[in-house]
Amino acid sequence: MKTKHNSRRALLLIVALAAAPALLPAQVSLGTVVDLAQRNSSTVKLAEANVQKAQATLAQTRDVFIPSLTFGSGLPATPSIGFTGGVPSILDANVQSLVFSIPQKHYVEAARSGLKGASLSLKDTREQVALDASTAYIELDIVNTELEAARQQEALAGRLVEIEQERTESGVDPLSDLLQARLTAAQLKLKHLQLETRAATLSKQLATLTGLPTGSILPDHASIPEIPAVKADEERSKLTGIESAQMIAHSKQQTAKGDTLYGFLPQISFAGQYLRSTTLLNNADTYYRLPIPVNNFSSGFSIQLPLFDWGQRDKAKQSAAEALRATVEAEQAQQQNDVQIATLTGSLRELVTLADIASLKQQIAHEQLQSVLDQLELGNGSGSGSTAQPQLTPKAEQQARIDERQKYEDALDAGLELSKARLSLLRALGHMDDWLHELHAK
């Protein structure tokens, strides 16, 4: 019920955004973005088409045992001359079906495994799209926060330049201090521009994923559930992508087995025919001892054993090679996933430490800023002797504020990298689906 509610909400959002562009951007939850991305993704649509194709293939392999019925007519167009060798008919009906075939059973099993593989591939594709959309959404949320901090930094840098300009003109500070302040302001402006470019790129990526207008998505931080700190030694769920590769390999193996048995086992088919003859525009009765009956019916079983079908044997070799390739690819997928888990585990340990360091640096910068503000308000309290520390100036305040904002942005970046790695490890361990359930329930 929750999924249906989210889907309905997503459709209403699309209509609202399309009908009221003046309201853009709009705050959109992460769950809605993921749902829209899974609906709009071209890779998901391709995977859905593969499932439909696999369903049709399975139905085709089973339906050969269901009698097929065809109708026709051999009515002559002009009067016949001489013996034509055939019986002209007003109507003929033919029934045909496969009755017994061991290879066909393997083909049915191959099609059934192919359908399971396609369904698992669809589920894996949806999870990957959800991961891509979640990563872009979380990053855009962080970048928007960094942009606000960057705007504050630019304003602080502008004030610092003004202070240095006054101090340089008064002869208090050398020209190099003014140039350094201008350099700081230019660097912060460049960083601001880079963040804007990054935000625009993420907005375009989300627009492509969801089908919404570019720049229309404003992240809702409260809709982002906490990403669990999973570890590689936790219980793993088999990744749907690996299961899909294994099922496809099994499908290829069954096809190869069916092709191999085709040349060694008999195949039995049933056929029946009804013929309503006519003497209109022909003199067929003249050439037969007795008149041709109007209604004619025949049926029988056909047994085939292709002992010397070299083309089929070559096809069996080709199928065996494809089965071997699919098996190796499934093994490679498992090995690559194991390597990815090991790599992410090592990276996570580093990223956790880096995030702690960035957080500590931010706290230190905050305390240093508070200390500067206290000294500016109350004085440095170190007396007025020759050994006393000089009184802090507004210049020190601006520098402390700029540094505090920088450490804040560094902490945000460290947290973002940690979140990305945790999401990737969730998927590699096969727990992405659990997090998506939590996402839709939020």
N, C-alpha and C positions, 0 to 999 in steps of 0.2 A: 504494500500500500504506500509505503514511503517513497519507493521508486516512481510509482505512478504520479504521486503528488509532485515530486521534483520535475518529472517530465512535463506535467501540465504547467507548472510554474515557468519552466524554461520556454515553452511555446508562447505563453503570455508575454514573457519578457521580450522575445523576438518581435512580436506584433507591436508592443509598446515602443520599442526603440525605433522600429521602422516608421511608425505613425507619428512619432513626436521627436524629431531630431533636435528640437530646441532644448530638450531635457538632457542631452548628452553632456558629459558622461554620466552613467548611472552606476550606483554601487551594486555589484553582482557577487553573489557568494561563490566560494570555490566549488561547492557541490553542483551548482547550476552550470558553471563553466565546464566542469568535467562532463556533465551530462550532454551539454551542447556539442562539445568536442567529439564525443563518441558518436553522436548523431550525424555530425557534419563531415567527419574525417573521410577523405577519399580512400585511405588505406583500409578503414573499417568497411566501407562499401565494397571494395575489391574482395575483402575476406568474406563478406556476406554473399557475393556473387559466386565465390568458390564453394561455399556451402550449398548453394542452390544447384550448382553444377554437380557436386558430389551426390546430392539427393536424387537428381535425375539419372545419374550413372547407376546408382544402386537400384532404382526402379527399373531401369532398362535391363540390367542383368537378371533381375527376378522375373520380369514380365515375359521373357522368352518361353517360360513354361505355361503361360496363359495363351490359349488358342487365339490366333489372329484370323480375322474374317475379312475377305475382300470380295467385291462384286465386279463383274465385267459383262461385256457383250461382244459377240462375234458376228453381229448382223451384217450380211453382205450389202455393199453399196450399189453394186450393179449385178445383173444376172451372171452367174458363174458359167464357165465354159470348160468342159472336160472334167477330169477327176482332180479335185483340189487337195485331197489328202486330209482334210479336216472336216469337222462337223459344224456347220454354221449354227449359232445359238442366239437366241433372243436374250438369254440371261445365263450367267455362270457364277457360281459362288465357290470359293476355296477357303478351306480351314487348315491351318498349319500351326504346329507347336512342337517345342522340344519336350521330350518325355523323360529321357535319362541321359545325364552327362556328368561324370565325375569332375572334369575340368571346369565345367560351368559353376559347380558348387564353390570351387576355389575363387572363381571370378566374382561370385556373389560376396564371399568373405572379404575379398580384396576391396570391393566397392564399399562394403560396410565399414571396414577399417579406414578407407579413404574419407568417408563421411565423418567418422569420429575425429580423424586428423584435421579435417577442414574446420570442424566445430571448435576444436581446441585451439587451432590457429586463430580463429575469430576471437575467441576469449583472450588469447595472448595479445592480439592486436589492440583490442579494447583496453587492456591493462597498460600497454605501452603508450597509447594515446592519452590515457588518464595520467600516466607519469609525466609525459611531456607537458600536458596542460597544467598539472599541479606545480611542476617545477617553474614554468614560466609565470604562473600566477603568484607564487610565493616570492619569486625574484622581483616581479614588478611591485609587489607590496613593499619589499625592502628598499628598492630603488626610489620609490616615491618618498619614503621616509628619509632616505639619504639626500634626496633633492631638497627637502625642506631644510635639513641641516646645512647643505651647501649654500642655500640662499642666505642663511644666517651668517655663514662664514664670509660670503661676499660682502655683506653689509658691514661686518666687523672689519674686514680688510680695507674697505673704503674709508671707514672711520680712522683706522690705523694710518693710512696714507695722509689723511688730513692732519692728524696729530704730528706726524713726522715732518710734514711740510711746514707747519708752524714752528717746530723745534729747530728745523734746519735754517729757516729764515731768521730765527732769533739767535743762531749761532750756538745753540745748546748741543745739537747732534751734528755729526758730519754728514756730507751729502750721500755717503755710502749707505747710511741707515735709511735714508729716504728711498734710494734705489732698491734696497732690499725689501722695503715695504711694498713698493710698486711691483717688484718681482713676485712677492707673495700674493698680491692681489691678482696678478695675471695668471699665476698658477691655479689659484682657486677658481677663477673664471673659466679656465680650460677644463678643470675638473667638473664644474657645473655643466658645461657644454657636453662633456663626455657622458655624464649621467643622463642628460636629456636625450642624447642619441640612444643610449642604452634603453631608456624607458620607451622611446618611440619604436625601437626594434621589437621589444617585448610586446608592446601593444599590437603591432602588426602581426606578430606570431600568434597571439591569442585571437586576433580577428580572423586570421586564416584558419585556425583550429575550430573556432566556434561558428563562423559565418556572420558574426556581428560586425557592425561598422568599426573601422579602425579608431582607436581612442575612446570607444564607448564604454569600456570596462574599467570601473574603479574598484580595486580590490577591497574586500571587507575582511579586515584582519581577524575579527572575531569568528569568522567562518572557517578558519584554518585550524584543524585539530592538531593536537600535539603529536609529533612524529616520535614513535617509540625508539628508544636506544637499543635496537636489536644487536645480537652478537652472532658470529658465525657458528658458535657451538650450540646454538639453540636448535630445536627441532625444525627440520626443513619440510616444506611441502613441495612436491614435485612441480617444477615450473611448467606451465601449460605449453610453452614453446617447445620444450624438450619432449613432453608427452606427445605433442603433435608430430614432431619429427620421428618419434618411435612408431607411432601409428601409421604414418606414411611409409616407413620402412617395412612394416608388417604387410601393408597393402601391396607393395612392390614384390615382396616375397611370395605372397599368395598368387599374384598374377604370374610370376615366373614358374611357380609350381603347376598352375593350370596349363600354361603353355607347354611345359615339359611333358605332362601326362596326355596332352591332346593327341599325340602321335602314337600312343600305346594302348589307349582304351577306346572301346566302341561308343558311339553316340547314337541314340535312338530318337527318332522324330516321328510324329504322327501327322498324316495329311488326309484330307477328305475333299471331295469335289462333287458339286451338283451342276448338271448341265441341262438346260431346257433347249432342245434342238428345234430347228425350223427348216422347212423346205421352201420358204419364200425366196424367190430369185435364185434358186439352185435346184439341181436334179440329183442330189446326193444319193437318194434311194435307188437310183438306177444302177449304181455300182456295188450294191450290197445284196446279199442273198435274201435278207429279210428287211423290212422297212426299219428305219432308225426310230427307236422309241422317243416320244416327246420328252419324258422325264428320265434322266440318267444320273446315277449316283455311284460313287466309288470311294473307298477309304483304305488305309493301310499304314503299316509301320515301315519306316526306313532305317536300316542299320548301316552305319558308316564306320569304317576303320581306316584312317589315312596312314597306311604303313610307309609310304614313300613320298611324303610331303616335305621336301627339303626346305622349302620356304618357311614352313611352320617351325622346323627345327632351328633355322637361323633366327627366327623371331624369339624362340625360347632362350637362345643364347643372349640375345639382346636384353630380354626381360631379366635374366639372371644378373647381367652386368648392372642394370639399373637398380635392382634390389640390393646388390652389394654396395653400390654408391650411396643409396639412401641409408643403409645401415651404418656405414662409416660416417656419414654426415650427422646422424643422430648421436653417435658416440662423440664426435667432435663438439657438438652443441653442449653435451653434458660436461666435457672437459673444459670448454671455454667458460661455462658457467661456474665451475669450481675455481678456475683461475680468477675470474672476476670477483668471486666471494672473498678469496684470499687477498686480492689487491685492495678491495674496498675495506676489508677488516684492518689492514695495515694503515690505510689512509685515514680511517676513522679515528684511530688512536692519536694520530698526529693532529687531526682537525679538532678533536676534543681539547687537546692541550693548547693549540693555537687559540681556540675560542676562550679558554680560561685566561690565557695571557692577555688577549685583547680586552677581556672584561676587566681584568686587574688594572691594565693601563688606563682604561676609561675611568675607573674609580679613583686612581691616583691623580689623573688630570682634573677630575671634578674637585677633589680635595685641595689640589694646588690652586685651582681657580677660587675656591672659597677662601683659602688663606690670603690670596692676593686681594680679594674684595674686603676681607676683614682689615687688612693692613691699610688699605686705602681709606677705609672708613674711620679707623681708630688710630692710625699711625703705626709705625713698625715697632714702637715700644723699646727701642734699643738705645735711647738716650741721644745726646747731642755732642758727645766727645769725638775725638779723632778716630776712634775705633768703631764708632756707631755705623750701622749699615745705612745707606742712603734711602731716603723715603721713596716708596714706589710711586710711579706716575701712571696716568691713564694709558700710556703706551703699554705698560706691563699688563694692564687689565685686558686690553684688546688681544695681545699675544696669548694670554692664558685662555681667553674665551675661544680663540681660533684653535688652539691646541686641544682644548676639551672637546670641541665639535669634531675635530679630526679623529680623535681616539674613539668617539662615539660611532662615527662612520666605519672605522676599522672593525669595531666590535660587531656591527651589523653585517659587514662583509664576511667575517669569520663565522658568524651564526648561519649565514646563508649557505656557505660552502658545507658546513656540517649538516644542515637540513637536506641538501642535495644528495650527499653521500649516504645519509640514512635512508632516504627514499629509494635510492638505487639498490642498497643492500636489502631493503624490504622486498623489492621485486626479485632480486637474485635468489632470495631464500624462499620465494613463492608465497609471501605473506601480503602481497599488494592488495589482494582481494579483501583481506580483513580490514586493511586501512580504508579502502573504498567504502565498505559497509559503515564504518565509523564516520566517514566523511558525509555520506548521505543521511545518516542519523543525526548529524549535528544541526 
